[in-house]
């Protein structure tokens, strides 16, 4: 059984993210209304709607081409901080995956490149109450040795969910929420919550993948 991410699986992942964002738009908006501008859900939905249209016009030659097109579209279509952050992450992941398929170690390296892009652009560290607080534990869980792709993705999704919960007692040190000071304590970070959606989507599509790694 091949345990790889191929082009159809990459496409399925992005489409699953788009579906999750659409479904959870209200929750993301509610979370962002508490400590931000209240537009995180609508911005991401608009961005991933544009991503779906962009992918419909793409005949990708590599896994990276799917993720690069996703990132470029998010940067051009999404306002606020989330477009540049997620767009840069997907572009970095795309650059790390030039082939038609990637094994789990290669995909883990791409996820690490995505996190590095986010940290560089946002200058955020773990504990700052940002996307980083969900992506960092998710990456660590995904990279555990001797796991199948599906098991690694499931572990990453669980770790991201815990990362979101762990942002609740934190005081924000980056982004719009940092302006609230101590009033940011007691709320989950909306960026961490949307990062959880990314990893939940990855877990679902890898769990449903066929023997080749493609959805089936």
C-alpha positions, 0 to 999 in steps of 0.5 A: 500500500502506497502511503503518499500524497499525490496530486488528486489527494492534494486537490481533495485536501484543498477542496475539503478545507474550502468546505470546512471553512464554508461550514465553520464561517460563523464560528470563525466569525464569532471567535474573531468578533471576540478578540479581532475584527470579526472578519476572519470567517468571511475572509477565509470563505471568500479566499477559498471560494476563489481557490476552488475556481482557480483549481478548476482552471489548473492542470497541475503537474505536481503536488506543489502546483496545487498548493502554490496556486492555492497560496497565490490565490489566497494572497491575492483574494483575502484581506486582513492577516489571514490571506498573507499568512496562509497564502505564504504557508501554502506557497512554501509548502508548494515549493517544497513538493515539486514531484507528482507524489510525496511520502510522509516525510516529504510532506512533513517537511513541506508542513514545516516549510509552511510553518516557517513561512508563517513565523517569518511573516508574522514574527510569531512564536509559540505562546503568542496566541496565533496560528503558530500555537495550533500548527506547531503541535500539529507538525510535531504530531504529524512527524512522529515516526512509524505512523501511516499517513492517515494516522499521522494526519489524525494525530496532527488534527488532534494536536491542533485541536489541543493547540486551540484549547491551549490558546484560551488562557494566553494573552495575545502578543501578536495581531489585532488581539494583542491590542486588547491586552489582558482582555484577550485572555479567555478566548480561543485564537481564531487563527489557531481555530482555522488552522485546526480546520486545515489539519482536520481536513487533511485527516479526513481526506487521508482516512478516505484515500485509496491504496494509491493515496488518492481519494477513493 
